[in-house]
C-alpha cells in the first residue's frame, strides 16, 4: 500500500488535471454563450460557473472520506456516481473541443503572420512601362 504522501500527491495531480480540463471546457462554453446570447450570455455564464463548481465539490468528499465515519461515507457514495458521469463528460468535451480550438488558434496565427508579412514584401521584378 502506498504511503499517505504519495496518495495525496496522486490526488492533487488528478485534481489539477481535472481543474485544467474543466477550465478549458468552461472558457469555450463562456465564449459561445457570450457570442450567441448577447443579452443573457453573462447571466448564463455565471450559472454555468456555479454548476461547474458545484459538480466538482465531490473532490472534497473524496479527500476527507477516510476521516468520515461509515454512515457519512456511505451517504456520500451516492454523490460519486453523478460526479463520475460529470468527469467523463468533461473529458469527452475536452477531446472533442481540442481540434476545433487548435484549428481556430492556428487560423488566427496564420492570418496574423499574413498581415505582418504582406507589408514587408518588396517587388524585385522588372517594371515595364507601357505607353500608348
N, C-alpha and C positions, 0 to 999 in steps of 0.2 A: 504494500500500500504506500503510495507516495506521501511525502511529508505534507504538512499543512501549508507550508510556504509555497510549494510547487502547485498545490491545489488553488491557492489564492492567485498565484501568477497566471495559471491557465484560465481561471475565471476572469481575471482582468483583461487578458488578451482577447477572449471571446466577447467580453463586454465592449471593449474598444472597437473591435471589428464590427460588431452589431451596431454600435452608435454611428460609425462611419457610413455603413450601408444605409441606415435609416435616414441619416442627414442627406445623403446623396439622393435618395428617393423623395424626401420631403422637399428639397430645394427644387427639384424638377416639377413636382406637383404644384408648388407655390408659383413657379414661373408660368405654368399652364393656367392656373386659376387666375392669376393677375392679368394674363393676356386675354383669356376668353371671357372673363366676367369682370369688366372694369368697375362696375358699381359695387358688387358684393364680393369681389375676389379677396379683399383684405380680411373681411369677416370669415369667409370660408377657410382662408389660410390659417387664421388664428384657431379656428375649431379643429382643423387638421393637425395643428401643432399640439393642441391639448390631447387629441386622440393618439398621436404618436407617443407622447409622454406617458399617457395612461396605459397604453398597451405594453410599454416597456417596464412598468413597475414590478412585474414578477421577478425581475433580476434581483430585487431586494429580498423577495421571499426565498429565492434560491441561495442567496448569500447567507441569510440568517436561519435557514432551515435546520441546520444542525443544532442551533441553540433553542429551537422551539420544542415545546412538549409534543407528545404524539398526537393529541387531538387537533391542535392547531396545524401541525404539519399535514395531517390528513385532510383538513379543510382547504388548505392552500393547494393541495394536489389538483383539485378541481379547476383551479385557475391556470394550471400549467398546460392544459390542452388547447385553449384558445391562444395562449402565448406561443405554443409550438406552431400552430397554424399561422399566426401572425409572422413569426420568424421565417417560415417557409415562403410566405407570400412576399415578404421584403427581399429575400434572396432571389426569388423569381423575377421581381420587378427590377432589381439591380442588374441581373443578367440581360433582361430584355432592353433596358434603357441604355446600357453601356455602348452598344454600337451606334445608336442614334446620337448620343452625346458626343462620342468621338467624331462622328461624321460632321456634326454641326460645328464642333471646335476646329477641325481641320479645314472645313469650308471657310470659316471666318478667318483662319490663319492664311489660307491661300488668297482670299480677297485682300487681306491686309498687305501681303507681300506684293500682290499685283499692283495695288495702289502706290506703294512706295517705289517699286522698280520702274513703273511707267514714266515717272518724272525724270529718272536718271538716264534713260535711253537716248543716245545720240545717233543721229543718222550719219553713216560713214560712206554711203554710196555716192555716185556722181549725180549731180543735178543737171538735168537737161532743160535748157530754156527754149521754149517753142515760140517762135514769132509767127505772126500771121501775115 
